[in-house]
Amino acid sequence: MVNQGLLKILTECEYPAEFLVARLLGKKSTLFRNWESLIASSDRLQNLQNSPFYPYLKKYGTSGIWRFLQDEHLWVYSRMNPFLRKTFTPYFVYHELNTLLACLRYLYSKKEIESVQQELRNSLLNSDIQKILVSGLDFPVTLLALESCLFKQYELFKGLSELYEKKGIAALEIFIRDCFFAIIISQKQPTMLKHFMQYLIDFHNCMFLAKTLRWQTETEPDVISGGTIPGDRFRKAYFLKDMTPVVKFLHLDASGESAAEIQKLEISLLISITRKLKNRSYQRTVVGDILFYLWEQYRYTRNISMVLNTILLDDVIVLEKIVA
């Protein structure tokens, strides 16, 4: 999955990397920053009118914020030279993986095909995958076609449709995500991107374990290999029914024993990733600057989406949900 096969083939761009970085640093300076003012505002949408998010929110409502992020990814990717596109393919494929899973959920729920088409608007997924997702075929047939398409690139995807038949949609989503990480971690990539992928593996492993403990699932969850947290920490946490061994390793002040604390854990993990990327960005490398910019756009999108969807909550509670 780390080759560009799962992403669109766009017209090649020969911008020097430093030129793109300069443009991204300029765009980052326009990001909204006063979270307290936004949350306290009687009209949060109007408070964002001078931000790059506003046109999307005005046209599409609160869901428009994610359209902004999708368009931003397309804008950045299209202005990368071949070396940068290859380097950042793991990052973009990770986000397009979420698009793929969202489309599969729509198809599984038998939603109108327009929902899938809207999800794929300006998606970086390649045309073969997009054609399968909007084909209108029955869900099992769609999965067979998708498996065939993915298998051409990676044998790990063999058995995708059979797994769904035996274990259902939830197991299918986990399988696809696990295949992605297994492929990514096995590939050579710049140190900063490799570390970032390890942080994401830690994030998914922690959240999956926390939810397993919350729902009191009897089966010990499979841990995605390749993260920074040793496997024995997860095993100990599972058998103790307590997230402490894991969160202590990451130096986090969070627990996952209740639904509210699961959300707290998620926020703590995202804040931790943000701080690590920010610290590494001080080294002022091309990869570091671009990666931090992309993460900042994701972080702001996530925060604004949360703020606009929690209007009825107390301001103090909303502020605690900000990934700072």
MOGIJO-V733494 format. One record per residue. RES is the residue in three letters. OMEGA is omega in whole degrees, -180 to 180 (999 if undefined). Layout:
RES&OMEGA ; RES&OMEGA
//
This chain:
MET&-179 ; VAL&170 ; ASN&-175 ; GLN&-176 ; GLY&-180 ; LEU&179 ; LEU&179 ; LYS&171 ; ILE&-179 ; LEU&175 ; THR&-178 ; GLU&179 ; CYS&-178 ; GLU&176 ; TYR&172 ; PRO&-178 ; ALA&-178 ; GLU&178 ; PHE&178 ; LEU&180 ; VAL&180 ; ALA&179 ; ARG&-180 ; LEU&178 ; LEU&177 ; GLY&179 ; LYS&-179 ; LYS&-179 ; SER&-179 ; THR&-177 ; LEU&178 ; PHE&-175 ; ARG&-173 ; ASN&-176 ; TRP&-179 ; GLU&179 ; SER&180 ; LEU&-177 ; ILE&-178 ; ALA&-176 ; SER&177 ; SER&177 ; ASP&-174 ; ARG&180 ; LEU&-180 ; GLN&179 ; ASN&-178 ; LEU&-171 ; GLN&179 ; ASN&-180 ; SER&178 ; PRO&-179 ; PHE&-168 ; TYR&-179 ; PRO&180 ; TYR&180 ; LEU&-180 ; LYS&-176 ; LYS&-171 ; TYR&-176 ; GLY&-175 ; THR&179 ; SER&-179 ; GLY&-179 ; ILE&180 ; TRP&172 ; ARG&176 ; PHE&-178 ; LEU&179 ; GLN&178 ; ASP&180 ; GLU&177 ; HIS&179 ; LEU&-180 ; TRP&-179 ; VAL&-177 ; TYR&-178 ; SER&-180 ; ARG&176 ; MET&173 ; ASN&-176 ; PRO&180 ; PHE&-179 ; LEU&178 ; ARG&179 ; LYS&-179 ; THR&-174 ; PHE&176 ; THR&179 ; PRO&-179 ; TYR&-177 ; PHE&178 ; VAL&177 ; TYR&180 ; HIS&178 ; GLU&173 ; LEU&178 ; ASN&176 ; THR&179 ; LEU&-179 ; LEU&178 ; ALA&179 ; CYS&179 ; LEU&177 ; ARG&177 ; TYR&-178 ; LEU&178 ; TYR&-179 ; SER&179 ; LYS&175 ; LYS&178 ; GLU&-177 ; ILE&178 ; GLU&178 ; SER&178 ; VAL&180 ; GLN&178 ; GLN&179 ; GLU&-177 ; LEU&-180 ; ARG&-179 ; ASN&174 ; SER&177 ; LEU&176 ; LEU&-176 ; ASN&-172 ; SER&180 ; ASP&179 ; ILE&-179 ; GLN&179 ; LYS&178 ; ILE&-176 ; LEU&-180 ; VAL&-175 ; SER&-178 ; GLY&179 ; LEU&174 ; ASP&-173 ; PHE&179 ; PRO&179 ; VAL&176 ; THR&180 ; LEU&178 ; LEU&180 ; ALA&179 ; LEU&178 ; GLU&179 ; SER&-180 ; CYS&-178 ; LEU&-178 ; PHE&179 ; LYS&-179 ; GLN&-177 ; TYR&-178 ; GLU&180 ; LEU&-176 ; PHE&177 ; LYS&179 ; GLY&-178 ; LEU&-178 ; SER&178 ; GLU&178 ; LEU&179 ; TYR&-179 ; GLU&-177 ; LYS&-170 ; LYS&174 ; GLY&-172 ; ILE&-178 ; ALA&178 ; ALA&178 ; LEU&-180 ; GLU&179 ; ILE&180 ; PHE&-179 ; ILE&-180 ; ARG&179 ; ASP&178 ; CYS&179 ; PHE&-177 ; PHE&178 ; ALA&-180 ; ILE&-178 ; ILE&-176 ; ILE&-178 ; SER&-176 ; GLN&175 ; LYS&-180 ; GLN&179 ; PRO&-175 ; THR&-176 ; MET&178 ; LEU&178 ; LYS&178 ; HIS&180 ; PHE&179 ; MET&176 ; GLN&177 ; TYR&180 ; LEU&177 ; ILE&176 ; ASP&-179 ; PHE&-178 ; HIS&178 ; ASN&-179 ; CYS&-178 ; MET&-180 ; PHE&179 ; LEU&180 ; ALA&179 ; LYS&177 ; THR&179 ; LEU&-180 ; ARG&-177 ; TRP&178 ; GLN&177 ; THR&-175 ; GLU&-177 ; THR&178 ; GLU&-176 ; PRO&175 ; ASP&-180 ; VAL&175 ; ILE&-178 ; SER&176 ; GLY&179 ; GLY&-180 ; THR&-176 ; ILE&179 ; PRO&-178 ; GLY&-178 ; ASP&176 ; ARG&179 ; PHE&180 ; ARG&179 ; LYS&180 ; ALA&-179 ; TYR&-177 ; PHE&175 ; LEU&-174 ; LYS&-175 ; ASP&-178 ; MET&-173 ; THR&-179 ; PRO&-179 ; VAL&-176 ; VAL&176 ; LYS&179 ; PHE&-179 ; LEU&-179 ; HIS&178 ; LEU&175 ; ASP&-178 ; ALA&178 ; SER&-178 ; GLY&-174 ; GLU&179 ; SER&-179 ; ALA&-180 ; ALA&-177 ; GLU&174 ; ILE&178 ; GLN&178 ; LYS&178 ; LEU&179 ; GLU&-180 ; ILE&180 ; SER&179 ; LEU&179 ; LEU&176 ; ILE&179 ; SER&178 ; ILE&180 ; THR&-178 ; ARG&179 ; LYS&179 ; LEU&179 ; LYS&179 ; ASN&180 ; ARG&-179 ; SER&178 ; TYR&177 ; GLN&176 ; ARG&171 ; THR&179 ; VAL&-179 ; VAL&-180 ; GLY&-180 ; ASP&-179 ; ILE&-179 ; LEU&180 ; PHE&178 ; TYR&-179 ; LEU&179 ; TRP&179 ; GLU&178 ; GLN&176 ; TYR&-178 ; ARG&-180 ; TYR&178 ; THR&180 ; ARG&-179 ; ASN&-177 ; ILE&176 ; SER&180 ; MET&-178 ; VAL&-177 ; LEU&180 ; ASN&179 ; THR&-177 ; ILE&-176 ; LEU&-180 ; LEU&176 ; ASP&-176 ; ASP&-179 ; VAL&180 ; ILE&179 ; VAL&-179 ; LEU&179 ; GLU&-179 ; LYS&179 ; ILE&172 ; VAL&-174 ; ALA&999
//
